[in-house]
């Protein structure tokens, strides 16, 4: 049974969803892939309490690394990219090209960007830490203003 709830955050209301396998979704309100609760999902906060507590601690600057059971659904390539995203240290950024090199596909920066854009676990899998090769903020499902807020928050709390 998939459970979901909404929580307030400094970047707006977040949608959280997960089941016994783990956390499956954290979605920004401005997400281009605005996936809401599906029919059959049950609105229930308690199964997602630990997620909410860790997300709150992140926004308070008290948590630099999430310790949650994750269960994102994606292709093998996407899952590899998302695992690599979790290795980017707090408050640091890398380019799409560097991320492609880290997963062993140095010419796959566009594909890495596509996988990054389909990341279902915003914040926890820190796709906001990937920037353009020229240092510019690019392509973020929650909006570039949200990406800027998250990066500024991390720099401030370093």
OpenMM code with the backbone's topology and positions (N, CA, C; nanometers):
from openmm import Vec3, app, unit

residues = "UNK UNK UNK UNK UNK UNK UNK UNK UNK UNK UNK UNK UNK UNK UNK UNK UNK UNK UNK UNK UNK UNK UNK UNK UNK UNK UNK UNK UNK UNK UNK UNK UNK UNK UNK UNK UNK UNK UNK UNK UNK UNK UNK UNK UNK UNK UNK UNK UNK UNK UNK UNK UNK UNK UNK UNK UNK UNK UNK UNK UNK UNK UNK UNK UNK UNK UNK UNK UNK UNK UNK UNK UNK UNK UNK UNK UNK UNK UNK UNK UNK UNK UNK UNK UNK UNK UNK UNK UNK UNK UNK UNK UNK UNK UNK UNK UNK UNK UNK UNK UNK UNK UNK UNK UNK UNK UNK UNK UNK UNK UNK UNK UNK UNK UNK UNK UNK UNK UNK UNK UNK UNK UNK UNK UNK UNK UNK UNK UNK UNK UNK UNK UNK UNK UNK UNK UNK UNK UNK UNK UNK UNK UNK UNK UNK UNK UNK UNK UNK UNK UNK UNK UNK UNK UNK UNK UNK UNK".split()
positions = [
    Vec3(0.0849, -0.1188, 0.0000),
    Vec3(0.0000, 0.0000, 0.0000),
    Vec3(0.0887, 0.1241, 0.0000),
    Vec3(0.0673, 0.2104, -0.0963),
    Vec3(0.1419, 0.3355, -0.1049),
    Vec3(0.0748, 0.4383, -0.0146),
    Vec3(0.1553, 0.4978, 0.0717),
    Vec3(0.1071, 0.6046, 0.1584),
    Vec3(0.1645, 0.7370, 0.1093),
    Vec3(0.0891, 0.8434, 0.1324),
    Vec3(0.1386, 0.9738, 0.0941),
    Vec3(0.0938, 1.0777, 0.1950),
    Vec3(0.1641, 1.1898, 0.1944),
    Vec3(0.1235, 1.3053, 0.2727),
    Vec3(0.1896, 1.4287, 0.2133),
    Vec3(0.1438, 1.5418, 0.2570),
    Vec3(0.2026, 1.6691, 0.2182),
    Vec3(0.2699, 1.7283, 0.3408),
    Vec3(0.3783, 1.8006, 0.3175),
    Vec3(0.4418, 1.8726, 0.4271),
    Vec3(0.4853, 2.0099, 0.3775),
    Vec3(0.4798, 2.1060, 0.4674),
    Vec3(0.5249, 2.2402, 0.4339),
    Vec3(0.6769, 2.2458, 0.4437),
    Vec3(0.7367, 2.3274, 0.3580),
    Vec3(0.8814, 2.3474, 0.3608),
    Vec3(0.9103, 2.4905, 0.3167),
    Vec3(1.0320, 2.5362, 0.3343),
    Vec3(1.0671, 2.6713, 0.2875),
    Vec3(1.0559, 2.6902, 0.1363),
    Vec3(1.0444, 2.5816, 0.0605),
    Vec3(1.0291, 2.5925, -0.0855),
    Vec3(0.8873, 2.5565, -0.1297),
    Vec3(0.7957, 2.5509, -0.0347),
    Vec3(0.6572, 2.5198, -0.0670),
    Vec3(0.6176, 2.3824, -0.0166),
    Vec3(0.4939, 2.3479, -0.0442),
    Vec3(0.4399, 2.2204, -0.0005),
    Vec3(0.5013, 2.1060, -0.0812),
    Vec3(0.5526, 2.0049, -0.0108),
    Vec3(0.6117, 1.8878, -0.0747),
    Vec3(0.5163, 1.7703, -0.0641),
    Vec3(0.5117, 1.6902, -0.1694),
    Vec3(0.4373, 1.5652, -0.1686),
    Vec3(0.5359, 1.4531, -0.1407),
    Vec3(0.5095, 1.3729, -0.0387),
    Vec3(0.5920, 1.2574, -0.0036),
    Vec3(0.5099, 1.1320, -0.0247),
    Vec3(0.5731, 1.0253, -0.0737),
    Vec3(0.5023, 0.8983, -0.0911),
    Vec3(0.6007, 0.7833, -0.0757),
    Vec3(0.5522, 0.6759, -0.0167),
    Vec3(0.6350, 0.5574, -0.0005),
    Vec3(0.5505, 0.4388, 0.0414),
    Vec3(0.6165, 0.3235, 0.0423),
    Vec3(0.5510, 0.2013, 0.0871),
    Vec3(0.6500, 0.1235, 0.1731),
    Vec3(0.6218, -0.0030, 0.1985),
    Vec3(0.7102, -0.0812, 0.2853),
    Vec3(0.8488, -0.1007, 0.2256),
    Vec3(0.8626, -0.0847, 0.0932),
    Vec3(0.9944, -0.0940, 0.0299),
    Vec3(1.0801, 0.0283, 0.0590),
    Vec3(1.0161, 0.1425, 0.0844),
    Vec3(1.0895, 0.2651, 0.1132),
    Vec3(1.0254, 0.3862, 0.0489),
    Vec3(1.0959, 0.4969, 0.0576),
    Vec3(1.0492, 0.6238, 0.0023),
    Vec3(1.0553, 0.6183, -0.1501),
    Vec3(0.9467, 0.6553, -0.2145),
    Vec3(0.9379, 0.6488, -0.3606),
    Vec3(0.9305, 0.7862, -0.4266),
    Vec3(0.8863, 0.8879, -0.3508),
    Vec3(0.8602, 1.0155, -0.4150),
    Vec3(0.8707, 1.1311, -0.3163),
    Vec3(0.9425, 1.2341, -0.3575),
    Vec3(0.9337, 1.3668, -0.2957),
    Vec3(0.9222, 1.4628, -0.4132),
    Vec3(0.8132, 1.5336, -0.4178),
    Vec3(0.7856, 1.6183, -0.5338),
    Vec3(0.7638, 1.7625, -0.4883),
    Vec3(0.8246, 1.8558, -0.5633),
    Vec3(0.8050, 1.9986, -0.5405),
    Vec3(0.6705, 2.0421, -0.5963),
    Vec3(0.6135, 2.1488, -0.5398),
    Vec3(0.4855, 2.1964, -0.5928),
    Vec3(0.4958, 2.2472, -0.7366),
    Vec3(0.6121, 2.3012, -0.7760),
    Vec3(0.6282, 2.3575, -0.9101),
    Vec3(0.6837, 2.2562, -1.0084),
    Vec3(0.6925, 2.1321, -0.9700),
    Vec3(0.7537, 2.0317, -1.0562),
    Vec3(0.6829, 2.0226, -1.1907),
    Vec3(0.7634, 2.0174, -1.2964),
    Vec3(0.7076, 1.9992, -1.4307),
    Vec3(0.6438, 1.8616, -1.4432),
    Vec3(0.6921, 1.7689, -1.3639),
    Vec3(0.6387, 1.6325, -1.3647),
    Vec3(0.5455, 1.6190, -1.2441),
    Vec3(0.4532, 1.7102, -1.2331),
    Vec3(0.3693, 1.7218, -1.1147),
    Vec3(0.2809, 1.5983, -1.0959),
    Vec3(0.3401, 1.5004, -1.0362),
    Vec3(0.2705, 1.3739, -1.0107),
    Vec3(0.2028, 1.3856, -0.8743),
    Vec3(0.0712, 1.3812, -0.8740),
    Vec3(-0.0013, 1.3872, -0.7483),
    Vec3(-0.0294, 1.2474, -0.6977),
    Vec3(-0.1032, 1.2393, -0.5899),
    Vec3(-0.1412, 1.1073, -0.5401),
    Vec3(-0.2226, 1.0314, -0.6445),
    Vec3(-0.1954, 0.9063, -0.6575),
    Vec3(-0.2692, 0.8210, -0.7514),
    Vec3(-0.3903, 0.7601, -0.6813),
    Vec3(-0.4929, 0.7251, -0.7571),
    Vec3(-0.6039, 0.6528, -0.6973),
    Vec3(-0.5491, 0.5247, -0.6321),
    Vec3(-0.5941, 0.4966, -0.5156),
    Vec3(-0.5462, 0.3779, -0.4452),
    Vec3(-0.4388, 0.4092, -0.3422),
    Vec3(-0.3749, 0.5260, -0.3514),
    Vec3(-0.2803, 0.5666, -0.2480),
    Vec3(-0.3603, 0.6105, -0.1259),
    Vec3(-0.3058, 0.5852, -0.0102),
    Vec3(-0.3726, 0.6217, 0.1143),
    Vec3(-0.2999, 0.7387, 0.1802),
    Vec3(-0.3752, 0.8432, 0.2119),
    Vec3(-0.3145, 0.9574, 0.2799),
    Vec3(-0.2940, 0.9218, 0.4264),
    Vec3(-0.1680, 0.9146, 0.4651),
    Vec3(-0.1339, 0.8739, 0.6011),
    Vec3(0.0049, 0.9273, 0.6335),
    Vec3(0.0165, 1.0077, 0.7367),
    Vec3(0.1432, 1.0723, 0.7720),
    Vec3(0.2376, 0.9800, 0.8478),
    Vec3(0.1837, 0.8963, 0.9327),
    Vec3(0.2689, 0.8184, 1.0236),
    Vec3(0.3770, 0.7359, 0.9515),
    Vec3(0.3462, 0.6638, 0.8442),
    Vec3(0.4531, 0.5867, 0.7772),
    Vec3(0.5646, 0.6752, 0.7191),
    Vec3(0.5366, 0.8050, 0.7047),
    Vec3(0.6338, 0.8970, 0.6449),
    Vec3(0.6923, 0.9942, 0.7475),
    Vec3(0.6667, 0.9679, 0.8754),
    Vec3(0.7118, 1.0585, 0.9814),
    Vec3(0.8635, 1.0776, 0.9811),
    Vec3(0.9396, 0.9692, 0.9673),
    Vec3(1.0863, 0.9798, 0.9673),
    Vec3(1.1344, 1.0643, 0.8495),
    Vec3(1.0715, 1.0481, 0.7349),
    Vec3(1.1059, 1.1299, 0.6186),
    Vec3(1.0820, 1.2768, 0.6503),
    Vec3(0.9648, 1.3090, 0.7049),
    Vec3(0.9319, 1.4476, 0.7379),
    Vec3(1.0309, 1.5055, 0.8381),
    Vec3(1.0673, 1.4270, 0.9377),
    Vec3(1.1624, 1.4749, 1.0389),
    Vec3(1.2983, 1.5041, 0.9762),
    Vec3(1.3453, 1.4159, 0.8881),
    Vec3(1.4754, 1.4388, 0.8256),
    Vec3(1.4710, 1.5565, 0.7278),
    Vec3(1.3626, 1.5710, 0.6533),
    Vec3(1.3508, 1.6853, 0.5620),
    Vec3(1.3473, 1.8154, 0.6424),
    Vec3(1.2734, 1.8178, 0.7521),
    Vec3(1.2724, 1.9359, 0.8397),
    Vec3(1.4126, 1.9666, 0.8909),
    Vec3(1.4846, 1.8643, 0.9365),
    Vec3(1.6204, 1.8829, 0.9883),
    Vec3(1.7132, 1.9355, 0.8789),
    Vec3(1.6952, 1.8885, 0.7557),
    Vec3(1.7736, 1.9398, 0.6426),
    Vec3(1.7499, 2.0897, 0.6270),
    Vec3(1.6244, 2.1315, 0.6257),
    Vec3(1.5943, 2.2728, 0.6065),
    Vec3(1.6382, 2.3577, 0.7251),
    Vec3(1.6488, 2.2977, 0.8422),
    Vec3(1.6990, 2.3690, 0.9600),
    Vec3(1.8515, 2.3775, 0.9606),
    Vec3(1.9161, 2.3082, 0.8675),
    Vec3(2.0617, 2.3079, 0.8611),
    Vec3(2.1261, 2.2084, 0.9557),
    Vec3(2.0465, 2.1191, 1.0126),
    Vec3(2.0954, 2.0225, 1.1111),
    Vec3(2.1313, 1.8878, 1.0492),
    Vec3(2.0889, 1.8633, 0.9254),
    Vec3(2.1111, 1.7336, 0.8607),
    Vec3(2.1805, 1.7555, 0.7273),
    Vec3(2.2948, 1.6909, 0.7105),
    Vec3(2.3723, 1.7063, 0.5872),
    Vec3(2.3598, 1.5837, 0.4965),
    Vec3(2.3186, 1.4709, 0.5530),
    Vec3(2.3057, 1.3469, 0.4762),
    Vec3(2.1833, 1.2707, 0.5258),
    Vec3(2.1003, 1.2290, 0.4322),
    Vec3(1.9781, 1.1574, 0.4674),
    Vec3(2.0076, 1.0097, 0.4924),
    Vec3(1.9385, 0.9542, 0.5898),
    Vec3(1.9496, 0.8122, 0.6238),
    Vec3(1.8094, 0.7529, 0.6196),
    Vec3(1.7644, 0.7259, 0.4997),
    Vec3(1.6297, 0.6753, 0.4770),
    Vec3(1.6365, 0.5546, 0.3855),
    Vec3(1.5381, 0.4685, 0.3990),
    Vec3(1.5234, 0.3560, 0.3068),
    Vec3(1.4575, 0.4108, 0.1805),
    Vec3(1.5299, 0.4021, 0.0689),
    Vec3(1.4809, 0.4565, -0.0576),
    Vec3(1.4423, 0.3445, -0.1530),
    Vec3(1.3383, 0.3692, -0.2312),
    Vec3(1.2929, 0.2697, -0.3293),
    Vec3(1.2435, 0.3391, -0.4559),
    Vec3(1.3315, 0.4199, -0.5193),
    Vec3(1.2867, 0.4868, -0.6422),
    Vec3(1.2679, 0.3860, -0.7546),
    Vec3(1.1791, 0.4179, -0.8452),
    Vec3(1.1549, 0.3311, -0.9598),
    Vec3(1.2094, 0.3996, -1.0835),
    Vec3(1.2942, 0.3277, -1.1581),
    Vec3(1.3523, 0.3833, -1.2792),
    Vec3(1.4256, 0.2762, -1.3570),
    Vec3(1.4829, 0.3176, -1.4680),
    Vec3(1.5622, 0.2260, -1.5497),
    Vec3(1.6948, 0.1978, -1.4783),
    Vec3(1.7658, 0.0938, -1.5182),
    Vec3(1.8975, 0.0690, -1.4579),
    Vec3(1.9905, 0.1902, -1.4708),
    Vec3(1.9871, 0.2593, -1.5855),
    Vec3(2.0708, 0.3782, -1.6035),
    Vec3(2.0299, 0.4881, -1.5058),
    Vec3(1.9002, 0.5137, -1.4940),
    Vec3(1.8531, 0.6170, -1.4017),
    Vec3(1.8938, 0.5840, -1.2593),
    Vec3(1.8763, 0.4594, -1.2193),
    Vec3(1.9131, 0.4201, -1.0834),
    Vec3(2.0621, 0.4420, -1.0584),
    Vec3(2.1452, 0.4158, -1.1587),
    Vec3(2.2896, 0.4383, -1.1450),
    Vec3(2.3187, 0.5873, -1.1272),
    Vec3(2.2536, 0.6715, -1.2052),
    Vec3(2.2711, 0.8168, -1.1932),
    Vec3(2.2255, 0.8628, -1.0549),
    Vec3(2.1116, 0.8152, -1.0104),
    Vec3(2.0586, 0.8593, -0.8812),
    Vec3(2.1476, 0.8155, -0.7658),
    Vec3(2.2087, 0.6963, -0.7770),
    Vec3(2.3048, 0.6534, -0.6739),
    Vec3(2.4254, 0.7477, -0.6728),
    Vec3(2.4722, 0.7850, -0.7916),
    Vec3(2.5872, 0.8756, -0.8007),
    Vec3(2.5535, 1.0139, -0.7446),
    Vec3(2.4314, 1.0594, -0.7629),
    Vec3(2.3902, 1.1886, -0.7068),
    Vec3(2.4051, 1.1898, -0.5546),
    Vec3(2.3762, 1.0772, -0.4922),
    Vec3(2.3852, 1.0698, -0.3458),
    Vec3(2.5287, 1.0789, -0.2956),
    Vec3(2.6250, 1.0644, -0.3865),
    Vec3(2.7663, 1.0733, -0.3494),
    Vec3(2.8196, 1.2168, -0.3567),
    Vec3(2.7422, 1.3090, -0.4104),
    Vec3(2.7871, 1.4491, -0.4174),
    Vec3(2.7764, 1.5074, -0.2772),
    Vec3(2.8881, 1.5547, -0.2217),
    Vec3(2.8844, 1.6062, -0.0847),
    Vec3(2.7943, 1.7288, -0.0689),
    Vec3(2.7427, 1.7439, 0.0483),
    Vec3(2.6597, 1.8573, 0.0887),
    Vec3(2.7307, 1.9881, 0.0515),
    Vec3(2.6564, 2.0797, -0.0066),
    Vec3(2.7033, 2.2147, -0.0409),
    Vec3(2.8055, 2.2170, -0.1549),
    Vec3(2.8267, 2.1049, -0.2210),
    Vec3(2.9165, 2.1030, -0.3362),
    Vec3(2.8352, 2.0804, -0.4625),
    Vec3(2.8890, 2.1243, -0.5738),
    Vec3(2.8216, 2.1051, -0.7016),
    Vec3(2.9179, 2.0414, -0.8017),
    Vec3(2.8599, 1.9726, -0.8991),
    Vec3(2.9369, 1.9176, -1.0108),
    Vec3(2.8559, 1.9404, -1.1381),
    Vec3(2.9228, 1.9277, -1.2513),
    Vec3(2.8544, 1.9448, -1.3797),
    Vec3(2.7920, 1.8124, -1.4240),
    Vec3(2.7037, 1.8222, -1.5223),
    Vec3(2.6447, 1.7016, -1.5803),
    Vec3(2.7538, 1.6141, -1.6419),
    Vec3(2.8519, 1.6776, -1.7043),
    Vec3(2.9626, 1.6030, -1.7631),
    Vec3(3.0429, 1.5271, -1.6590),
    Vec3(3.0670, 1.5923, -1.5445),
    Vec3(3.1402, 1.5251, -1.4362),
    Vec3(3.0587, 1.4084, -1.3818),
    Vec3(2.9298, 1.4270, -1.3687),
    Vec3(2.8447, 1.3176, -1.3211),
    Vec3(2.8495, 1.2013, -1.4196),
    Vec3(2.8479, 1.2313, -1.5485),
    Vec3(2.8583, 1.1262, -1.6507),
    Vec3(2.9911, 1.0514, -1.6358),
    Vec3(3.0993, 1.1242, -1.6126),
    Vec3(3.2298, 1.0590, -1.5923),
    Vec3(3.2271, 0.9696, -1.4683),
    Vec3(3.1642, 1.0164, -1.3628),
    Vec3(3.1597, 0.9400, -1.2377),
    Vec3(3.0853, 0.8079, -1.2522),
    Vec3(2.9896, 0.8014, -1.3436),
    Vec3(2.9182, 0.6745, -1.3618),
    Vec3(2.9809, 0.5902, -1.4727),
    Vec3(3.0927, 0.6380, -1.5271),
    Vec3(3.1640, 0.5596, -1.6270),
    Vec3(3.1174, 0.5793, -1.7696),
    Vec3(3.0376, 0.6830, -1.7961),
    Vec3(2.9880, 0.7139, -1.9310),
    Vec3(3.0209, 0.8598, -1.9641),
    Vec3(3.1473, 0.8924, -1.9885),
    Vec3(3.1864, 1.0322, -2.0029),
    Vec3(3.1163, 1.1091, -2.1152),
    Vec3(3.0607, 1.0397, -2.2116),
    Vec3(2.9916, 1.1085, -2.3221),
    Vec3(2.8404, 1.1148, -2.3025),
    Vec3(2.7935, 1.0760, -2.1864),
    Vec3(2.6492, 1.0651, -2.1629),
    Vec3(2.5920, 1.1811, -2.0818),
    Vec3(2.6500, 1.3005, -2.0946),
    Vec3(2.6012, 1.4105, -2.0105),
    Vec3(2.4549, 1.4446, -2.0391),
    Vec3(2.4111, 1.4348, -2.1639),
    Vec3(2.2686, 1.4626, -2.1936),
    Vec3(2.1777, 1.3568, -2.1309),
    Vec3(2.2183, 1.2312, -2.1411),
    Vec3(2.1388, 1.1235, -2.0803),
    Vec3(2.1372, 1.1382, -1.9285),
    Vec3(2.2496, 1.1794, -1.8712),
    Vec3(2.2564, 1.2042, -1.7271),
    Vec3(2.1602, 1.3168, -1.6906),
    Vec3(2.1563, 1.4217, -1.7736),
    Vec3(2.0619, 1.5310, -1.7501),
    Vec3(1.9177, 1.4827, -1.7537),
    Vec3(1.8882, 1.3917, -1.8471),
    Vec3(1.7532, 1.3352, -1.8545),
    Vec3(1.7180, 1.2553, -1.7307),
    Vec3(1.8125, 1.1738, -1.6844),
    Vec3(1.7888, 1.0948, -1.5629),
    Vec3(1.7742, 1.1871, -1.4421),
    Vec3(1.8558, 1.2913, -1.4398),
    Vec3(1.8491, 1.3889, -1.3313),
    Vec3(1.7100, 1.4518, -1.3267),
    Vec3(1.6568, 1.4854, -1.4434),
    Vec3(1.5254, 1.5472, -1.4518),
    Vec3(1.4112, 1.4549, -1.4128),
    Vec3(1.4362, 1.3258, -1.4115),
    Vec3(1.3328, 1.2282, -1.3732),
    Vec3(1.3511, 1.1764, -1.2308),
    Vec3(1.4437, 1.2364, -1.1586),
    Vec3(1.4682, 1.1967, -1.0200),
    Vec3(1.3393, 1.2128, -0.9381),
    Vec3(1.2856, 1.1049, -0.8841),
    Vec3(1.1607, 1.1145, -0.8089),
    Vec3(1.1801, 1.1548, -0.6623),
    Vec3(1.3063, 1.1648, -0.6186),
    Vec3(1.3332, 1.1892, -0.4765),
    Vec3(1.4090, 1.3200, -0.4563),
    Vec3(1.3429, 1.4298, -0.4939),
    Vec3(1.4031, 1.5619, -0.4792),
    Vec3(1.4540, 1.5819, -0.3363),
    Vec3(1.5607, 1.6556, -0.3238),
    Vec3(1.6284, 1.6896, -0.1984),
    Vec3(1.7066, 1.5711, -0.1441),
    Vec3(1.6416, 1.4578, -0.1211),
    Vec3(1.7075, 1.3395, -0.0645),
    Vec3(1.8113, 1.2841, -0.1622),
    Vec3(1.7776, 1.2780, -0.2877),
    Vec3(1.8729, 1.2454, -0.3948),
    Vec3(1.9021, 1.3809, -0.4592),
    Vec3(2.0148, 1.4426, -0.4227),
    Vec3(2.0356, 1.5865, -0.4462),
    Vec3(2.0683, 1.6266, -0.5898),
    Vec3(1.9701, 1.6158, -0.6762),
    Vec3(1.9889, 1.6566, -0.8154),
    Vec3(2.0112, 1.8072, -0.8263),
    Vec3(1.9759, 1.8817, -0.7215),
    Vec3(1.9984, 2.0267, -0.7229),
    Vec3(2.1471, 2.0617, -0.7198),
    Vec3(2.2328, 1.9654, -0.6877),
    Vec3(2.3776, 1.9902, -0.6810),
    Vec3(2.4465, 1.9746, -0.8168),
    Vec3(2.3703, 1.9501, -0.9218),
    Vec3(2.4282, 1.9369, -1.0553),
    Vec3(2.3980, 2.0653, -1.1324),
    Vec3(2.5054, 2.1234, -1.1882),
    Vec3(2.4941, 2.2526, -1.2555),
    Vec3(2.5549, 2.2427, -1.3957),
    Vec3(2.5377, 2.3469, -1.4724),
    Vec3(2.5954, 2.3504, -1.6067),
    Vec3(2.7473, 2.3550, -1.6022),
    Vec3(2.8112, 2.3185, -1.7105),
    Vec3(2.9579, 2.3160, -1.7154),
    Vec3(3.0175, 2.4546, -1.6966),
    Vec3(2.9403, 2.5589, -1.7242),
    Vec3(2.9880, 2.6959, -1.7054),
    Vec3(2.9541, 2.7500, -1.5660),
    Vec3(2.9008, 2.6633, -1.4793),
    Vec3(2.8660, 2.7043, -1.3432),
    Vec3(2.7259, 2.7594, -1.3291),
    Vec3(2.6507, 2.7632, -1.4372),
    Vec3(2.5155, 2.8195, -1.4319),
    Vec3(2.4163, 2.7175, -1.3758),
    Vec3(2.3101, 2.7710, -1.3180),
    Vec3(2.2011, 2.6859, -1.2712),
    Vec3(2.1166, 2.6489, -1.3921),
    Vec3(2.0993, 2.5202, -1.4123),
    Vec3(2.0232, 2.4736, -1.5282),
    Vec3(1.9271, 2.3647, -1.4858),
    Vec3(1.8251, 2.3456, -1.5661),
    Vec3(1.7323, 2.2347, -1.5598),
    Vec3(1.7005, 2.1767, -1.4245),
    Vec3(1.6008, 2.2302, -1.3589),
    Vec3(1.5614, 2.1763, -1.2296),
    Vec3(1.4097, 2.1712, -1.2226),
    Vec3(1.3552, 2.0521, -1.1950),
    Vec3(1.2103, 2.0316, -1.1954),
    Vec3(1.1343, 2.1184, -1.0969),
    Vec3(1.1985, 2.1561, -0.9879),
    Vec3(1.1325, 2.2404, -0.8885),
    Vec3(1.1433, 2.3879, -0.9190),
    Vec3(1.2083, 2.4212, -1.0320),
    Vec3(1.2288, 2.5609, -1.0693),
    Vec3(1.3683, 2.6069, -1.0285),
    Vec3(1.4280, 2.6917, -1.1101),
    Vec3(1.5638, 2.7382, -1.0810),
    Vec3(1.5709, 2.8198, -0.9525),
    Vec3(1.4621, 2.8907, -0.9182),
    Vec3(1.4624, 2.9647, -0.7928),
    Vec3(1.4735, 2.8691, -0.6742),
    Vec3(1.4071, 2.7538, -0.6816),
    Vec3(1.4155, 2.6535, -0.5753),
    Vec3(1.5560, 2.5945, -0.5687),
    Vec3(1.6150, 2.5664, -0.6837),
    Vec3(1.7513, 2.5132, -0.6879),
    Vec3(1.8469, 2.6117, -0.6203),
    Vec3(1.8320, 2.7391, -0.6512),
    Vec3(1.9156, 2.8426, -0.5914),
    Vec3(1.8963, 2.8484, -0.4398),
    Vec3(1.7728, 2.8365, -0.3934),
    Vec3(1.7439, 2.8376, -0.2493),
    Vec3(1.8118, 2.7197, -0.1802),
    Vec3(1.8016, 2.6002, -0.2401),
    Vec3(1.8623, 2.4805, -0.1790),
    Vec3(2.0137, 2.4920, -0.1726),
    Vec3(2.0764, 2.5386, -0.2795),
    Vec3(2.2223, 2.5532, -0.2800),
    Vec3(2.2665, 2.6607, -0.1809),
    Vec3(2.1931, 2.7706, -0.1732),
    Vec3(2.2264, 2.8771, -0.0774),
    Vec3(2.2104, 2.8271, 0.0661),
    Vec3(2.1061, 2.7510, 0.0920),
    Vec3(2.0842, 2.6939, 0.2247),
    Vec3(2.2023, 2.6060, 0.2647),
    Vec3(2.2476, 2.5222, 0.1731),
    Vec3(2.3591, 2.4330, 0.2036),
    Vec3(2.4883, 2.5104, 0.2261),
    Vec3(2.5141, 2.6109, 0.1444),
    Vec3(2.6361, 2.6915, 0.1641),
    Vec3(2.6320, 2.7626, 0.2984),
    Vec3(2.5154, 2.8146, 0.3340),
    Vec3(2.4996, 2.8876, 0.4609),
    Vec3(2.5224, 2.7967, 0.5816),
    Vec3(2.4801, 2.6718, 0.5708),
    Vec3(2.4862, 2.5794, 0.6849),
    Vec3(2.6080, 2.4883, 0.6832),
    Vec3(2.7033, 2.5181, 0.5964),
    Vec3(2.8205, 2.4319, 0.5841),
    Vec3(2.9033, 2.4300, 0.7097),
] * unit.nanometer
topology = app.Topology()
chain = topology.addChain("A")
for resn in residues:
    res = topology.addResidue(resn, chain)
    for name in ("N", "CA", "C"):
        topology.addAtom(name, app.Element.getBySymbol(name[0]), res)
